[in-house]
Amino acid sequence: MDSDNLIRMANRIGEFFEAMPDRTEAIEGIATHLKKFWDPRMRRQFLALLEQDGGGQLKEIVRAAAQQHRALLE
């Protein structure tokens, strides 16, 4: 899948969960959503993008979700 598309989709998910008042719950929600609804190949590519450039184009909350819940996403 196109890397730009993955980043765009992840950021849109982040925007949804970012509105939640509990940040910890929001971060967990992002990771859970990615696990449930993204194909394993998409998650692997997403994590590889995060490693390559530190997730520079990702919203901060999406980066936090990926870093804190990496084991869930792998």
N, CA and C atoms as a LAMMPS dump frame, in Angstrom:
ITEM: TIMESTEP
0
ITEM: NUMBER OF ATOMS
222
ITEM: BOX BOUNDS ff ff ff
-5.0000000000000000e+02 5.0000000000000000e+02
-5.0000000000000000e+02 5.0000000000000000e+02
-5.0000000000000000e+02 5.0000000000000000e+02
ITEM: ATOMS id mol type element x y z
1 1 1 N 0.842 -1.17 0
2 1 2 C 0 0 0
3 1 3 C 0.892 1.24 0
4 2 1 N 0.4 2.291 -0.585
5 2 2 C 1.12 3.551 -0.664
6 2 3 C 1.369 4.113 0.742
7 3 1 N 2.593 4.476 1.021
8 3 2 C 2.963 4.973 2.35
9 3 3 C 2.184 6.231 2.727
10 4 1 N 2.012 7.129 1.784
11 4 2 C 1.266 8.359 2.065
12 4 3 C -0.17 8.044 2.469
13 5 1 N -0.75 7.043 1.825
14 5 2 C -2.118 6.645 2.144
15 5 3 C -2.197 6.062 3.561
16 6 1 N -1.222 5.243 3.927
17 6 2 C -1.191 4.684 5.292
18 6 3 C -1.112 5.792 6.33
19 7 1 N -0.25 6.755 6.086
20 7 2 C -0.09 7.87 7.023
21 7 3 C -1.38 8.675 7.111
22 8 1 N -1.991 8.944 5.977
23 8 2 C -3.246 9.694 5.958
24 8 3 C -4.321 8.958 6.738
25 9 1 N -4.438 7.646 6.503
26 9 2 C -5.458 6.859 7.202
27 9 3 C -5.184 6.823 8.711
28 10 1 N -3.936 6.627 9.093
29 10 2 C -3.587 6.587 10.511
30 10 3 C -3.892 7.925 11.186
31 11 1 N -3.591 9.013 10.509
32 11 2 C -3.87 10.333 11.074
33 11 3 C -5.365 10.593 11.209
34 12 1 N -6.156 10.085 10.286
35 12 2 C -7.612 10.247 10.398
36 12 3 C -8.144 9.465 11.595
37 13 1 N -7.614 8.28 11.814
38 13 2 C -7.991 7.496 12.99
39 13 3 C -7.586 8.273 14.246
40 14 1 N -6.385 8.827 14.219
41 14 2 C -5.91 9.614 15.341
42 14 3 C -6.796 10.816 15.632
43 15 1 N -7.267 11.482 14.583
44 15 2 C -8.157 12.641 14.759
45 15 3 C -9.437 12.234 15.483
46 16 1 N -9.967 11.08 15.118
47 16 2 C -11.19 10.607 15.771
48 16 3 C -10.956 10.392 17.265
49 17 1 N -9.906 9.644 17.594
50 17 2 C -9.652 9.294 18.989
51 17 3 C -9.1 10.474 19.794
52 18 1 N -8.477 11.425 19.126
53 18 2 C -7.909 12.587 19.801
54 18 3 C -8.98 13.414 20.52
55 19 1 N -10.218 13.302 20.056
56 19 2 C -11.327 14.051 20.659
57 19 3 C -11.745 13.475 22.014
58 20 1 N -11.276 12.297 22.335
59 20 2 C -11.642 11.674 23.608
60 20 3 C -10.977 12.426 24.757
61 21 1 N -11.681 12.606 25.866
62 21 2 C -11.096 13.348 26.992
63 21 3 C -9.965 12.607 27.711
64 22 1 N -9.986 11.284 27.681
65 22 2 C -8.962 10.486 28.36
66 22 3 C -7.89 10.087 27.344
67 23 1 N -6.721 10.718 27.446
68 23 2 C -5.654 10.479 26.466
69 23 3 C -5.188 9.019 26.468
70 24 1 N -5.076 8.421 27.627
71 24 2 C -4.639 7.023 27.709
72 24 3 C -5.621 6.121 26.973
73 25 1 N -6.892 6.365 27.172
74 25 2 C -7.927 5.59 26.492
75 25 3 C -7.88 5.831 24.979
76 26 1 N -7.604 7.06 24.584
77 26 2 C -7.52 7.392 23.163
78 26 3 C -6.352 6.654 22.499
79 27 1 N -5.205 6.655 23.158
80 27 2 C -4.021 5.98 22.613
81 27 3 C -4.278 4.483 22.489
82 28 1 N -4.881 3.906 23.495
83 28 2 C -5.22 2.481 23.44
84 28 3 C -6.249 2.221 22.335
85 29 1 N -7.194 3.127 22.166
86 29 2 C -8.213 2.981 21.124
87 29 3 C -7.618 2.987 19.732
88 30 1 N -6.628 3.833 19.504
89 30 2 C -5.964 3.882 18.202
90 30 3 C -5.287 2.547 17.917
91 31 1 N -4.511 2.064 18.876
92 31 2 C -3.795 0.796 18.687
93 31 3 C -4.767 -0.36 18.473
94 32 1 N -5.826 -0.39 19.242
95 32 2 C -6.819 -1.458 19.107
96 32 3 C -7.492 -1.399 17.738
97 33 1 N -7.806 -0.195 17.286
98 33 2 C -8.43 -0.036 15.975
99 33 3 C -7.501 -0.558 14.87
100 34 1 N -6.225 -0.175 14.935
101 34 2 C -5.265 -0.639 13.932
102 34 3 C -5.142 -2.158 13.952
103 35 1 N -5.125 -2.738 15.119
104 35 2 C -5.027 -4.2 15.245
105 35 3 C -6.252 -4.894 14.654
106 36 1 N -7.436 -4.364 14.96
107 36 2 C -8.68 -5.001 14.522
108 36 3 C -8.948 -4.851 13.028
109 37 1 N -8.667 -3.663 12.496
110 37 2 C -9.146 -3.349 11.157
111 37 3 C -8.075 -3.238 10.081
112 38 1 N -6.821 -3.231 10.455
113 38 2 C -5.762 -3.175 9.452
114 38 3 C -5.186 -4.566 9.247
115 39 1 N -4.971 -4.885 8.007
116 39 2 C -4.33 -6.132 7.61
117 39 3 C -2.92 -6.17 8.224
118 40 1 N -2.433 -7.362 8.607
119 40 2 C -1.082 -7.442 9.177
120 40 3 C -0.003 -6.809 8.295
121 41 1 N -0.159 -6.923 6.972
122 41 2 C 0.825 -6.304 6.075
123 41 3 C 0.818 -4.785 6.213
124 42 1 N -0.365 -4.218 6.374
125 42 2 C -0.484 -2.771 6.556
126 42 3 C 0.186 -2.344 7.86
127 43 1 N -0.04 -3.121 8.918
128 43 2 C 0.56 -2.79 10.206
129 43 3 C 2.084 -2.894 10.146
130 44 1 N 2.602 -3.917 9.479
131 44 2 C 4.052 -4.059 9.346
132 44 3 C 4.644 -2.884 8.578
133 45 1 N 3.989 -2.502 7.496
134 45 2 C 4.469 -1.376 6.697
135 45 3 C 4.411 -0.079 7.513
136 46 1 N 3.339 0.087 8.274
137 46 2 C 3.17 1.259 9.124
138 46 3 C 4.297 1.331 10.156
139 47 1 N 4.592 0.225 10.818
140 47 2 C 5.66 0.197 11.822
141 47 3 C 7.02 0.433 11.175
142 48 1 N 7.219 -0.071 9.96
143 48 2 C 8.476 0.161 9.249
144 48 3 C 8.628 1.647 8.921
145 49 1 N 7.549 2.297 8.53
146 49 2 C 7.585 3.746 8.264
147 49 3 C 7.962 4.506 9.528
148 50 1 N 7.419 4.075 10.629
149 50 2 C 7.703 4.715 11.91
150 50 3 C 9.191 4.598 12.244
151 51 1 N 9.773 3.455 11.953
152 51 2 C 11.198 3.243 12.22
153 51 3 C 12.068 4.064 11.283
154 52 1 N 11.648 4.179 10.018
155 52 2 C 12.465 4.867 9.014
156 52 3 C 12.634 6.349 9.305
157 53 1 N 11.527 7.023 9.549
158 53 2 C 11.63 8.478 9.72
159 53 3 C 11.069 8.958 11.047
160 54 1 N 10.84 8.035 11.956
161 54 2 C 10.319 8.419 13.26
162 54 3 C 8.876 8.864 13.228
163 55 1 N 8.2 8.594 12.119
164 55 2 C 6.795 8.972 12.013
165 55 3 C 6.601 10.467 11.908
166 56 1 N 7.522 11.132 11.222
167 56 2 C 7.497 12.585 11.118
168 56 3 C 6.184 13.182 10.635
169 57 1 N 5.475 12.486 9.762
170 57 2 C 4.222 13.013 9.229
171 57 3 C 3.007 12.583 10.049
172 58 1 N 3.234 11.748 11.034
173 58 2 C 2.123 11.257 11.853
174 58 3 C 1.777 12.239 12.958
175 59 1 N 0.502 12.272 13.3
176 59 2 C 0.069 13.05 14.463
177 59 3 C 0.776 12.464 15.692
178 60 1 N 1.043 13.313 16.648
179 60 2 C 1.773 12.886 17.836
180 60 3 C 1.053 11.751 18.57
181 61 1 N -0.265 11.803 18.628
182 61 2 C -1.029 10.772 19.343
183 61 3 C -0.938 9.417 18.63
184 62 1 N -0.821 9.436 17.307
185 62 2 C -0.687 8.184 16.542
186 62 3 C 0.699 7.588 16.786
187 63 1 N 1.719 8.445 16.785
188 63 2 C 3.083 7.97 17.096
189 63 3 C 3.116 7.355 18.489
190 64 1 N 2.488 8.026 19.454
191 64 2 C 2.467 7.518 20.83
192 64 3 C 1.777 6.161 20.895
193 65 1 N 0.677 6.015 20.18
194 65 2 C -0.055 4.74 20.177
195 65 3 C 0.812 3.622 19.601
196 66 1 N 1.494 3.917 18.511
197 66 2 C 2.335 2.9 17.874
198 66 3 C 3.521 2.524 18.762
199 67 1 N 4.098 3.506 19.425
200 67 2 C 5.256 3.234 20.278
201 67 3 C 4.858 2.499 21.549
202 68 1 N 3.766 2.919 22.17
203 68 2 C 3.355 2.313 23.436
204 68 3 C 2.735 0.93 23.267
205 69 1 N 2.147 0.679 22.109
206 69 2 C 1.444 -0.593 21.887
207 69 3 C 2.026 -1.36 20.697
208 70 1 N 3.312 -1.209 20.504
209 70 2 C 3.971 -1.856 19.373
210 70 3 C 3.755 -3.379 19.37
211 71 1 N 3.874 -3.998 20.513
212 71 2 C 3.711 -5.455 20.604
213 71 3 C 2.328 -5.879 20.108
214 72 1 N 1.322 -5.108 20.406
215 72 2 C -0.041 -5.422 19.951
216 72 3 C -0.131 -5.335 18.429
217 73 1 N 0.588 -4.39 17.844
218 73 2 C 0.508 -4.158 16.401
219 73 3 C 1.37 -5.108 15.589
220 74 1 N 2.341 -5.747 16.208
221 74 2 C 3.239 -6.636 15.455
222 74 3 C 2.639 -7.958 15.131
